[in-house]
Amino acid sequence: MRKWLGVIGGAVLGAVLVTGIFMATSRRPTPKALPAVSPSASAAAQAAPATEVPELDAPAEAPRPSSSLPADAPKAVTFGVILISYAGADFAPTGARSKADALTLATNLAQAAMTDFDGTVAKGDRGSTKDAGSLPQGVLDPATEYALFTLPVGKVFPTPLDTPRGFWVVRRIR
């Protein structure tokens, strides 16, 4: 039984890591809007050599570096997660519930998890686990990472976290 829990936990952690890496590498900078040019100005611009190259803005949703976490934040955490997937989330099953229905369910499960996390895990979707293993800083999206890494040990985050996989109800183990 322990062997299978380790295998399942490893699979969940692997999916989390792949999702985090994909999200971190898929963000691209957005170019600044160029001013409108009149036709007469356009002809003058074609005659003169171009000397300036427009700069690029920072990414629209620049990831918050791990350094924005408090100085006393751990370098890695061990956590449990209750997953509530919804239509449109990564790896959501065919016929998954709407995002609104998923939020309602996740909110109710978050309240129940405050008193009995282990018992509430069984009410989550496939991928929910009492112990997802250890995760280092810099893997999750910034909002989820901040919530998890600043959560006191043994506590459940009071509201569901919206992640690419669906809503997460998390408890920090270590």
Sequence and secondary structure as in RCSB ss.txt:
>XXXX:A:sequence
MRKWLGVIGGAVLGAVLVTGIFMATSRRPTPKALPAVSPSASAAAQAAPATEVPELDAPAEAPRPSSSLPADAPK
AVTFGVILISYAGADFAPTGARSKADALTLATNLAQAAMTDFDGTVAKGDRGSTKDAGSLPQGVLDPATEYALFT
LPVGKVFPTPLDTPRGFWVVRRIR
>XXXX:A:secstr
 HHHHHHHHHHHHHHHHHHHHHHHHS    B       HHHHHHHHHS       B   TT    GGGS TTS S
EEEEEEEEE  TTSTT  TT   HHHHHHHHHHHHHHHTT HHHHHTTS TT EEEEEEEETTSS HHHHHHHHH
S TT B SS EEETTEEEEEEE  
